[in-house]
Amino acid sequence: MVTGKERVKIALSHREPDRVPIGEMGIDYPVIEQVLGHPTFYRAQGKERAAIWAGRRDEVVESQKKDLVALVRKLEWDFAPVWLTYSDQVDYRPRRFLSEDKLQWEDGEGNVWHAASTESDALCVESREITPALLEEMLNTPPRVDEAQLELVRYLVQEIGKTHFIIARGWHAPSTWLDGSFPLSGEGLAMPTHKFLMLMYDDPQLVHAILRAYTKRAIDYGRILIAAGVDAVQINADYCINTGPWLSPAKFKEFILPYMQEEVSAFKQGGVFVLKHTDGKTWSLLDMMVGTGIDALHGIQPSAGMDIKRLKEHVGDRVTLFGAIESETLINGTLDDVRREVEYCLCNAAPGGGYVLTSSNSVQAGTRYENYMTMIETARKQGTWPS
């Protein structure tokens, strides 16, 4: 019997496994709780944040571990995401609140965060001051990662690592990152994107210094996760929005591509597969990204013009495609809409291998449980070979 790990590896080698692999890099807590039938702290947004501030770190991490494994097994995913979780030696409470409703605060490093409500996820709206001393530390001092932060990774590798493909990713709670090549809200370089883009013109040498340091730290984190036994690393800065890249292809080639290439090369030298995540309309950057040697592309967004049939024809012989069931369809569509999208992806991306069926980004809060289960069931029923 083919395991999920084997199934994903076969797809990554551009061969056809017994069926199309399935899984998600993220699924928000409302859907998890419907699947498992009990509350969870895995991707629980404001609920998770409040528990951490209240000193319930062990409870949160235990829920992440047990519920993620239970979710993978119940939904029969072939892969699972992992990240560096909370330390048991760090006080994650805010340094100070910046609003009366406590929805904006400054963390212990000086980053400013904002949440739309007590239940929602938070975004980093202003990064700490990036000083020469900070950049020097990142370049020359290994990151402080304690054993408690590896608790989630080690648990999944032990429990399902022999049967499932384990993908490391960055995460913003706590802030650890596997991609230092572009601003990410809370995952590494939290500088507002517009400020970063202006800095390319105002002080290009500083931009290179920043990216050099944050990329070095991303590689350090990745190597720690590789040593813990993951099968792949996903670098996940969003280079694009729905209408196209944040910056011109020329600026991307000058500023971003060298650091993406450095990350890809370092992780592949570590003996793992490398996935690149980016949402949005990526056509003008696509060949440059694929040229770095990535094994797979994740975050394929049809609503931004990223048709998976065209992608398969253009780069399907060079990278494996992870996608591309619209997150919006899972939230607002009908069951028939979901079935049609799954069938379209299977028909146009699965032949010849090199395809893993996922949502276009993640299974977001607001997703209809019935829609996601229909996506999974249709993929299982129709995603087998020969078909």
N, C-alpha and C positions, 0 to 999 in steps of 0.2 A: 504493500500500500504506500502510495506517495504521501510524504508529509508536507505540511505547509511550507517548511523551510526549503525542501527540495523543489516544491512547486514554484516558489518565487525565484529560486536560483535557475531553474530551467527557463522561466520567462526572461530572466536577465541575460541568458545566453542565446536568446532569440530562437528558442525551440518551443514546440507546443507541449505543455504538460497535459495531464489527464483532464484538467479543467482550468479555466482562467482563475488566477489567484485573486483573493479579495481581502480587504482590510481598510483601516483608516489611520491617518496620522493624528487625528483628534476627533473626539466625539463629546459634545457637551453634556453636562450632568442631567438635564431633564430627560433626554433619551436614554441615558444609562440607567436612570432610576426606573424607567418603564421596562427596560429589558430585564434588569435584575430583580425588580420588585422591592427595593429598599433604598434608603438615602445613601449618597456617596459624597466623598470629598474630591474625587477625581474630576478635574476640570469644573469645579464647583464655583468658580468665580468669586463673588462676594462672600458666599458662605465659607469657602476655603480661606479667604483672606481674614475674615472675622475669627475663625478658629485658630489660625496661626497667631494672630495678635493676642488672643486669649491664652496662649501658652499650650495649645493642644497639638503640638507638632507631631507627637508619636501617633495620636489618633488619626491625623490627616494622612500621614505616610502609610500607616497600616491599611487605611481605606484605599489609597492609591494602589498599593501592591495587590491586595486581595481582589479588589473590584476590577482592576484592569485584566488580571488573569481570568477571572470569572467571565468577563465580557468577551474576551478573545475566544474562550472555549464555548460559550453559549452561542455566539454568532458564527462560530467556525471560521474565524479569520485565519489567514495564512501568515500574516505578519503582525507585529506589535511595536508601538513606539515606546521609547524610554528616554529619560533625561536625568540630570543631576537634581535630586530633590533637596528638601530643606535640611540644613545642618541642625544638629542638636546643641551646637555651641554658639549660635548666633541669635541675638534678640532682633526679631524682624519688625517689632513695633515701630510706628513712625517716630521720627525725631521730633516732629511737630505737625499739627494740623494747620492748614492754611485757609480753611473755611469753617463757618459755624456748623454746617451740616456734616462735617468730617468727611466730605467726599473729595477733598484735595489735601494732599499731605506731602511732606518731605521725608524721604527715607534716610536711613543711616549713612548713606553715601553722598547725600545731597541731591539726588534725583527727585523731581517733582512729579507726582502721580495724580490722576484724576479719574474718578468713576462716575458714571451717569446716575447710579443709584447704589444703595447698600447691597443690592443683589448682583449687580453687573460686574463684569471684568473691568480692570483698570488699565489705563494707558499712561505711559510716561510722556509727559508734555514738555519737559525740559530736563536736559541731562545735567549731571554734576559738572563743575568746571573742569575742563580738560587741560591740565597743566603739563609742562615739560617733565616734572617729577613723576606724574602719573604715567605718562607714556614711557618714561625710562624704566619704571617699575614693571610695566607689562612686558617690555622687551627683555628684561634681564632677570626677572624673578618669577619662578613657577607659581601658578595660581594655588591658593590654599583650598584644597578639596579634602574634607575629612571623610572618614569611613561612613558616617551617617548619610552623607550626600549620595553615596553609592548604594544605599540600601535598596532602592527601587530597582536599579539596574541588576544588581546581584540576585535579587529575588526572582525577577523574570527570567534571567539567564538560567537559573537553577530549575525553576518550575516548568518552563516551556521552551527553553533555549535549544533543546535537542529536536523539537518537533516544529518550532515556529521561527520565522525569520525576524530577527530583532534589529530595529532601526533606531539609532540614536538621533536625537534632535535637540535643539536649544529650547529654552523656555524662559519666561520672564518672572516666574515665581518659584524659586528665587532666580535672580538674573544670572544665567549662564548662557553662553552662546557658542555656536559652531560655525558662525559666519561673521567675519569682521569686515566684509568688503563693502557694506552699505548700511545706512541707518536702519535700525529695527527698534520698534517701540518696546523698550525694556529688555531686549535681548542684545546686550552689548552696546553698540554705539547708538544711544537713545537720542542723539541730536535731532531736532526737528528737520525734516527733509529739506524744506525751503532754505534753512540756515546752512545746511551742508552744501546744497547746490550753489548758493551764493559764495561760499567759501572757496569753491573750486576756481572762481574768477579772482576773488580778492586775495587769497593766500594759498595757491596751489601746493607750495612746499609743506604747509601745515597739514593740508588734506592728506598728502602722502605719508606724513609722519603719523597722523592719527590712524590711517588705514593699516599701516605697517604694524603698529602696536596692537590694534584690535584683532588683526588677522593672526598675529603671533599667539595671542591669548586664545583665540578660537581653536587654533591647531593644538595648543596645550590641552584644552578641555577635551577635544576630540581624541587625542592620544590616550587620555585617562579612560575614556569610555571604550575605546578599542581594546585596551588592556583588560577591561572588565568583561569582554567577551561578546560585544555586539557584532552583528554581521554587516552592518552598513551605517554610514553617517549621512544625514541629510543637512545640506547647507541651505538656509532658508530665508535669506533677505529677499524681499519683494522688490525687484528692479522695475516693475511696470505697474501701471494702473489700467483701467478698462480701455483707455484710448491709446495707450502706447507707453514707451519707457519714460521714466522720470527725467532722463537726460538723453542727449543725442548719442547715436552710435559712436561718433568720434570721441566724445567725452567718456563714454563707457569704456572704450578701448584704451584710452589714456589712463583713466583713474581706477576703474573697477576691475577690469579683466585681469590685470597682473596678479591681484590679490585673490580673486576667485581661483585662478590657475594655481597659485601657491597652496591654497587649501586643498584643492582636488588632488594635486600631486602628493602632498603630505599624507592625506588619508589613504590614498591608493597604495602608497608605499607601506602603510600599516597593514595591508592585506585585506581591506574591506571594500565593499562596493560604495559608490558615492552617488547620492541622489541630489538633484538641484530642485528646490521649490521656488517658484515665483508665480504669483497670480498675474492677471492682466494680459494685455496684448503684447506678445513677446517676439513677433516675427522679425523685427529689425535687429534683434540681438541674438536670435536663435542659433545661427551658425557659429557665432563666437562662443556662446555658452557650450554648445555641443563639442566644439573644437578643443575645449579644455580636457576632454576625456571622461566627462561624467558618464555614469552607467544608465541613469534614468532621469526623467523629467517629471516633476510632480507639481500639481496646482494648475492643471490644464483647464481653462475657463472658456467654454464655448460662447458664453454671452459676451465675451470680450473679443470674439472673432477667431478663437483658437479651435477651429474645427478639427476633430481628431482624425477624420479621414485624410484631410490634407496634411496633417502632421505626420501621420503614418507614411504617406507617400514621400514626404520631404526628408524626414530624419529617422523613420522607423527602422532603417537598417543599421543605425548607429547608436540609438538610445532606446531604452524601454520606456513606454509611456504609462504613467500612473494617473488615472482619471476615468472619465470626465463627466460624471453625472452632476448636473448643476445643483449647487447648494440651494439656489432659489427654487428649483423644481421640488426638492425634498421638503421645502417649507410650504410653498404655495400651490404646487401642482396636484393633479389628480393621480390616482393609481395608474391609469392608462398613460399619462404623461411620463411617469417614471419608467414604466415598461418599455415605452418607445425609445427613451434615451438609452436604457440598458441594451436593448436590441441593436440600436444604431452603433454603439461602442463595440459590442461583440462582433458585429458584422464587419466593421471597418478597421478595427484595431487588433483583434485577436488572431486572425490568420497569420501563421508563420511564427507565432510567439511574440515576445517583446511587448506584452501588455499585461497590466494589473488593474483591475477594476476598483475604483474608489470614487468618492465624491470629488467635485472640482476643487475643493479646498479642505473642508472639514464638515462634520455633521454638527451643525450649529444649533444653539438654543432656538426654539421655534420650529424645528423640524418635526413634521408629523411622524409619529411612531409607525403608523401603517405604511407610510411612504418608504421609510428606510427599510422596513422588513420586506416590502415588495421588491425593492432594489436587490436585496440579498437573495431572496427566493428566486427571482428571475435570473440572476447571474448563475446560481447553482443549477437551475433547470436547463438553461440554454447555453451556458458557457462551457460545455464539455466537448471533447474531441473523441471521435470524429463527429462533426455536427453539420 
